Amino acid sequence: MKNYQHIQQHALSGYFERIALEDHFYSSHISLLMALFYYSDSNVTEMSFQVSRPKLMRFSRIRSIATYHKNIKDLVDYGYIEFTPSWHPQRGSRVRLIVEKANR
């Protein structure tokens, strides 16, 4: 029980609680956000980072490119991430988690 209380105090616990309560999100949205969190390369959660689509799809177990793009669009539309695509084959897209989500 002690570990659970520690998790609730984590800076992102409120972020993931809000995501879990979203009626229009599927498990693929949550797994994609977990992949983004995993590949963020900084202790500062709101710093942008680069990551490739294949890595995110592999980690989140999303098999369809169409589902990946729809989920990214949904996360941007609902204010959970900022996403700047990269069309360069070796560079990943730039992503920033928006931890303090504005009320809709």
N, CA and C atoms as an extended XYZ file, in Angstrom:
312
Properties=species:S:1:pos:R:3:atomname:S:1:resname:S:1:resid:I:1 pbc="F F F"
N         0.818       -1.195        0.000 N   MET     1
C         0.000        0.000        0.000 CA  MET     1
C         0.856        1.250        0.000 C   MET     1
N         2.007        1.165        0.595 N   LYS     2
C         2.899        2.319        0.661 CA  LYS     2
C         3.314        2.786       -0.731 C   LYS     2
N         3.597        1.844       -1.633 N   ASN     3
C         3.989        2.208       -2.993 CA  ASN     3
C         2.849        2.896       -3.732 C   ASN     3
N         1.622        2.452       -3.505 N   TYR     4
C         0.473        3.051       -4.167 CA  TYR     4
C         0.325        4.515       -3.750 C   TYR     4
N         0.518        4.812       -2.498 N   GLN     5
C         0.422        6.190       -2.035 CA  GLN     5
C         1.507        7.047       -2.669 C   GLN     5
N         2.680        6.491       -2.862 N   HIS     6
C         3.777        7.218       -3.510 CA  HIS     6
C         3.424        7.531       -4.960 C   HIS     6
N         2.785        6.590       -5.637 N   ILE     7
C         2.389        6.803       -7.032 CA  ILE     7
C         1.364        7.927       -7.125 C   ILE     7
N         0.415        7.990       -6.191 N   GLN     8
C        -0.602        9.032       -6.231 CA  GLN     8
C         0.002       10.427       -6.088 C   GLN     8
N         1.165       10.541       -5.466 N   GLN     9
C         1.795       11.836       -5.276 CA  GLN     9
C         2.688       12.226       -6.447 C   GLN     9
N         2.874       11.346       -7.406 N   HIS    10
C         3.711       11.620       -8.568 CA  HIS    10
C         3.114       12.774       -9.367 C   HIS    10
N         3.976       13.568       -9.990 N   ALA    11
C         3.535       14.761      -10.730 CA  ALA    11
C         2.564       14.429      -11.857 C   ALA    11
N         2.692       13.259      -12.468 N   LEU    12
C         1.829       12.909      -13.589 CA  LEU    12
C         0.598       12.112      -13.183 C   LEU    12
N         0.417       11.819      -11.914 N   SER    13
C        -0.723       10.993      -11.510 CA  SER    13
C        -2.051       11.671      -11.878 C   SER    13
N        -2.162       12.970      -11.665 N   GLY    14
C        -3.380       13.687      -12.039 CA  GLY    14
C        -3.603       13.687      -13.543 C   GLY    14
N        -2.513       13.782      -14.299 N   TYR    15
C        -2.569       13.746      -15.770 CA  TYR    15
C        -3.176       12.435      -16.239 C   TYR    15
N        -2.666       11.316      -15.708 N   PHE    16
C        -3.167       10.014      -16.128 CA  PHE    16
C        -4.556        9.725      -15.566 C   PHE    16
N        -4.898       10.279      -14.413 N   GLU    17
C        -6.254       10.125      -13.893 CA  GLU    17
C        -7.257       10.814      -14.812 C   GLU    17
N        -6.935       12.015      -15.300 N   ARG    18
C        -7.827       12.719      -16.235 CA  ARG    18
C        -7.986       11.921      -17.520 C   ARG    18
N        -6.894       11.361      -18.005 N   ILE    19
C        -6.946       10.579      -19.236 CA  ILE    19
C        -7.836        9.356      -19.051 C   ILE    19
N        -7.696        8.688      -17.917 N   ALA    20
C        -8.486        7.484      -17.654 CA  ALA    20
C        -9.980        7.793      -17.581 C   ALA    20
N       -10.348        9.017      -17.243 N   LEU    21
C       -11.755        9.392      -17.124 CA  LEU    21
C       -12.364        9.894      -18.429 C   LEU    21
N       -11.549       10.075      -19.457 N   GLU    22
C       -12.056       10.557      -20.749 CA  GLU    22
C       -12.974        9.498      -21.373 C   GLU    22
N       -14.221        9.870      -21.650 N   ASP    23
C       -15.189        8.935      -22.236 CA  ASP    23
C       -14.847        8.547      -23.672 C   ASP    23
N       -14.218        9.439      -24.402 N   HIS    24
C       -13.961        9.222      -25.819 CA  HIS    24
C       -12.574        8.622      -26.087 C   HIS    24
N       -11.841        8.257      -25.063 N   PHE    25
C       -10.528        7.640      -25.247 CA  PHE    25
C       -10.639        6.120      -25.137 C   PHE    25
N        -9.899        5.453      -25.995 N   TYR    26
C        -9.817        3.993      -25.967 CA  TYR    26
C        -8.481        3.593      -25.353 C   TYR    26
N        -8.305        2.316      -25.175 N   SER    27
C        -7.044        1.822      -24.605 CA  SER    27
C        -5.861        2.185      -25.498 C   SER    27
N        -6.086        2.313      -26.796 N   SER    28
C        -4.995        2.687      -27.704 CA  SER    28
C        -4.512        4.115      -27.429 C   SER    28
N        -5.414        5.013      -27.032 N   HIS    29
C        -5.005        6.367      -26.668 CA  HIS    29
C        -4.100        6.334      -25.435 C   HIS    29
N        -4.519        5.559      -24.444 N   ILE    30
C        -3.758        5.489      -23.198 CA  ILE    30
C        -2.412        4.812      -23.424 C   ILE    30
N        -2.391        3.755      -24.210 N   SER    31
C        -1.107        3.093      -24.463 CA  SER    31
C        -0.170        3.984      -25.280 C   SER    31
N        -0.720        4.788      -26.177 N   LEU    32
C         0.111        5.731      -26.934 CA  LEU    32
C         0.679        6.806      -26.013 C   LEU    32
N        -0.127        7.300      -25.085 N   LEU    33
C         0.387        8.267      -24.113 CA  LEU    33
C         1.465        7.651      -23.229 C   LEU    33
N         1.300        6.404      -22.849 N   MET    34
C         2.324        5.726      -22.055 CA  MET    34
C         3.622        5.602      -22.863 C   MET    34
N         3.496        5.312      -24.146 N   ALA    35
C         4.676        5.237      -25.005 CA  ALA    35
C         5.360        6.600      -25.105 C   ALA    35
N         4.566        7.651      -25.242 N   LEU    36
C         5.137        9.000      -25.296 CA  LEU    36
C         5.855        9.329      -23.993 C   LEU    36
N         5.244        8.986      -22.881 N   PHE    37
C         5.875        9.219      -21.585 CA  PHE    37
C         7.184        8.430      -21.474 C   PHE    37
N         7.178        7.186      -21.939 N   TYR    38
C         8.367        6.337      -21.891 CA  TYR    38
C         9.514        6.936      -22.710 C   TYR    38
N         9.202        7.447      -23.888 N   TYR    39
C        10.241        7.972      -24.771 CA  TYR    39
C        10.595        9.439      -24.512 C   TYR    39
N         9.882       10.103      -23.619 N   SER    40
C        10.294       11.468      -23.279 CA  SER    40
C        11.659       11.370      -22.613 C   SER    40
N        12.575       12.220      -23.019 N   ASP    41
C        13.973       12.054      -22.617 CA  ASP    41
C        14.407       13.051      -21.558 C   ASP    41
N        13.487       13.489      -20.732 N   SER    42
C        13.843       14.485      -19.740 CA  SER    42
C        13.046       14.268      -18.463 C   SER    42
N        13.585       14.702      -17.366 N   ASN    43
C        12.855       14.677      -16.107 CA  ASN    43
C        11.807       15.777      -16.060 C   ASN    43
N        11.958       16.772      -16.917 N   VAL    44
C        10.970       17.840      -17.027 CA  VAL    44
C         9.917       17.372      -18.018 C   VAL    44
N         8.735       17.019      -17.501 N   THR    45
C         7.735       16.364      -18.345 CA  THR    45
C         7.208       17.242      -19.463 C   THR    45
N         7.294       18.557      -19.332 N   GLU    46
C         6.738       19.412      -20.369 CA  GLU    46
C         7.752       19.842      -21.429 C   GLU    46
N         8.965       19.298      -21.389 N   MET    47
C         9.941       19.593      -22.448 CA  MET    47
C         9.603       18.762      -23.683 C   MET    47
N         9.821       19.337      -24.850 N   SER    48
C         9.558       18.584      -26.073 CA  SER    48
C        10.694       17.596      -26.325 C   SER    48
N        10.377       16.569      -27.088 N   PHE    49
C        11.345       15.520      -27.419 CA  PHE    49
C        10.994       14.967      -28.790 C   PHE    49
N        11.949       14.256      -29.378 N   GLN    50
C        11.730       13.647      -30.681 CA  GLN    50
C        11.574       12.146      -30.515 C   GLN    50
N        10.639       11.586      -31.277 N   VAL    51
C        10.417       10.145      -31.253 CA  VAL    51
C         9.819        9.736      -32.601 C   VAL    51
N        10.116        8.526      -33.021 N   SER    52
C         9.638        8.062      -34.321 CA  SER    52
C         8.328        7.286      -34.191 C   SER    52
N         7.558        7.313      -35.249 N   ARG    53
C         6.298        6.592      -35.288 CA  ARG    53
C         6.488        5.088      -35.072 C   ARG    53
N         7.461        4.438      -35.718 N   PRO    54
C         7.616        3.000      -35.472 CA  PRO    54
C         7.882        2.642      -34.004 C   PRO    54
N         8.677        3.453      -33.320 N   LYS    55
C         8.935        3.188      -31.901 CA  LYS    55
C         7.651        3.310      -31.086 C   LYS    55
N         6.885        4.381      -31.347 N   LEU    56
C         5.642        4.582      -30.601 CA  LEU    56
C         4.637        3.474      -30.892 C   LEU    56
N         4.532        3.079      -32.143 N   MET    57
C         3.593        2.022      -32.500 CA  MET    57
C         4.011        0.691      -31.876 C   MET    57
N         5.288        0.402      -31.870 N   ARG    58
C         5.770       -0.853      -31.297 CA  ARG    58
C         5.506       -0.898      -29.792 C   ARG    58
N         5.819        0.195      -29.085 N   PHE    59
C         5.646        0.235      -27.636 CA  PHE    59
C         4.163        0.187      -27.253 C   PHE    59
N         3.330        0.922      -27.979 N   SER    60
C         1.912        1.003      -27.632 CA  SER    60
C         1.090       -0.146      -28.211 C   SER    60
N         1.716       -0.986      -29.019 N   ARG    61
C         1.058       -2.140      -29.644 CA  ARG    61
C        -0.046       -1.733      -30.620 C   ARG    61
N         0.103       -0.561      -31.206 N   ILE    62
C        -0.818       -0.120      -32.254 CA  ILE    62
C        -0.276       -0.643      -33.566 C   ILE    62
N        -1.082       -1.386      -34.294 N   ARG    63
C        -0.606       -2.008      -35.534 CA  ARG    63
C        -0.983       -1.236      -36.795 C   ARG    63
N        -2.004       -0.421      -36.700 N   SER    64
C        -2.487        0.303      -37.865 CA  SER    64
C        -1.972        1.739      -37.863 C   SER    64
N        -1.396        2.160      -38.992 N   ILE    65
C        -0.919        3.535      -39.117 CA  ILE    65
C        -2.096        4.505      -39.022 C   ILE    65
N        -3.252        4.108      -39.553 N   ALA    66
C        -4.434        4.968      -39.480 CA  ALA    66
C        -4.861        5.174      -38.021 C   ALA    66
N        -4.832        4.122      -37.217 N   THR    67
C        -5.180        4.244      -35.796 CA  THR    67
C        -4.177        5.123      -35.080 C   THR    67
N        -2.899        4.954      -35.382 N   TYR    68
C        -1.859        5.792      -34.782 CA  TYR    68
C        -2.134        7.266      -35.071 C   TYR    68
N        -2.377        7.601      -36.337 N   HIS    69
C        -2.598        9.000      -36.711 CA  HIS    69
C        -3.885        9.551      -36.099 C   HIS    69
N        -4.940        8.737      -36.037 N   LYS    70
C        -6.183        9.183      -35.410 CA  LYS    70
C        -5.957        9.459      -33.928 C   LYS    70
N        -5.229        8.585      -33.244 N   ASN    71
C        -4.979        8.774      -31.814 CA  ASN    71
C        -4.115        9.999      -31.554 C   ASN    71
N        -3.093       10.213      -32.374 N   ILE    72
C        -2.264       11.415      -32.237 CA  ILE    72
C        -3.139       12.654      -32.423 C   ILE    72
N        -3.979       12.661      -33.450 N   LYS    73
C        -4.866       13.797      -33.707 CA  LYS    73
C        -5.807       14.029      -32.529 C   LYS    73
N        -6.372       12.958      -31.973 N   ASP    74
C        -7.265       13.091      -30.818 CA  ASP    74
C        -6.528       13.686      -29.620 C   ASP    74
N        -5.318       13.219      -29.358 N   LEU    75
C        -4.545       13.722      -28.219 CA  LEU    75
C        -4.203       15.199      -28.387 C   LEU    75
N        -3.949       15.609      -29.621 N   VAL    76
C        -3.697       17.030      -29.900 CA  VAL    76
C        -4.994       17.821      -29.740 C   VAL    76
N        -6.077       17.339      -30.336 N   ASP    77
C        -7.359       18.047      -30.296 CA  ASP    77
C        -7.873       18.248      -28.876 C   ASP    77
N        -7.638       17.290      -28.000 N   TYR    78
C        -8.121       17.390      -26.623 CA  TYR    78
C        -7.101       18.006      -25.673 C   TYR    78
N        -5.978       18.475      -26.221 N   GLY    79
C        -5.035       19.256      -25.430 CA  GLY    79
C        -4.105       18.466      -24.530 C   GLY    79
N        -3.839       17.203      -24.861 N   TYR    80
C        -2.927       16.413      -24.042 CA  TYR    80
C        -1.483       16.465      -24.536 C   TYR    80
N        -1.308       16.724      -25.833 N   ILE    81
C         0.044       16.820      -26.389 CA  ILE    81
C         0.087       17.913      -27.448 C   ILE    81
N         1.312       18.391      -27.706 N   GLU    82
C         1.610       19.178      -28.906 CA  GLU    82
C         2.421       18.261      -29.789 C   GLU    82
N         2.139       18.278      -31.081 N   PHE    83
C         2.774       17.346      -32.002 CA  PHE    83
C         3.191       18.084      -33.265 C   PHE    83
N         4.475       17.996      -33.594 N   THR    84
C         4.993       18.575      -34.830 CA  THR    84
C         5.590       17.437      -35.645 C   THR    84
N         4.916       17.051      -36.741 N   PRO    85
C         5.405       15.903      -37.508 CA  PRO    85
C         6.709       16.203      -38.239 C   PRO    85
N         7.491       15.169      -38.418 N   SER    86
C         8.718       15.258      -39.203 CA  SER    86
C         8.569       14.330      -40.404 C   SER    86
N         8.835       14.857      -41.557 N   TRP    87
C         8.736       14.031      -42.755 CA  TRP    87
C        10.099       13.455      -43.125 C   TRP    87
N        11.094       13.719      -42.301 N   HIS    88
C        12.441       13.209      -42.529 CA  HIS    88
C        12.513       11.753      -42.037 C   HIS    88
N        13.060       10.840      -42.853 N   PRO    89
C        13.052        9.419      -42.459 CA  PRO    89
C        13.910        9.078      -41.230 C   PRO    89
N        14.938        9.859      -40.933 N   GLN    90
C        15.789        9.555      -39.787 CA  GLN    90
C        15.447       10.358      -38.527 C   GLN    90
N        14.722       11.439      -38.669 N   ARG    91
C        14.371       12.251      -37.497 CA  ARG    91
C        12.946       11.942      -37.086 C   ARG    91
N        12.727       11.890      -35.796 N   GLY    92
C        11.378       11.647      -35.305 CA  GLY    92
C        10.582       12.930      -35.233 C   GLY    92
N         9.309       12.781      -35.025 N   SER    93
C         8.431       13.926      -34.828 CA  SER    93
C         8.690       14.533      -33.457 C   SER    93
N         8.390       15.805      -33.307 N   ARG    94
C         8.592       16.493      -32.036 CA  ARG    94
C         7.269       16.469      -31.271 C   ARG    94
N         7.354       16.083      -29.995 N   VAL    95
C         6.172       15.940      -29.143 CA  VAL    95
C         6.431       16.638      -27.820 C   VAL    95
N         5.369       17.220      -27.263 N   ARG    96
C         5.437       17.779      -25.915 CA  ARG    96
C         4.173       17.384      -25.183 C   ARG    96
N         4.339       16.789      -24.003 N   LEU    97
C         3.200       16.461      -23.158 CA  LEU    97
C         2.698       17.744      -22.507 C   LEU    97
N         1.411       17.974      -22.544 N   ILE    98
C         0.815       19.142      -21.901 CA  ILE    98
C         0.203       18.651      -20.596 C   ILE    98
N         0.970       18.778      -19.533 N   VAL    99
C         0.559       18.222      -18.243 CA  VAL    99
C        -0.575       19.031      -17.638 C   VAL    99
N        -0.480       20.333      -17.658 N   GLU   100
C        -1.542       21.176      -17.113 CA  GLU   100
C        -2.536       21.453      -18.232 C   GLU   100
N        -3.495       20.575      -18.379 N   LYS   101
C        -4.477       20.689      -19.443 CA  LYS   101
C        -5.529       21.735      -19.070 C   LYS   101
N        -5.801       22.613      -19.994 N   ALA   102
C        -6.821       23.646      -19.766 CA  ALA   102
C        -8.197       23.009      -19.777 C   ALA   102
N        -9.095       23.544      -18.988 N   ASN   103
C       -10.465       23.053      -18.966 CA  ASN   103
C       -11.137       23.359      -20.287 C   ASN   103
N       -11.936       22.395      -20.748 N   ARG   104
C       -12.642       22.587      -22.012 CA  ARG   104
C       -13.936       23.290      -21.803 C   ARG   104
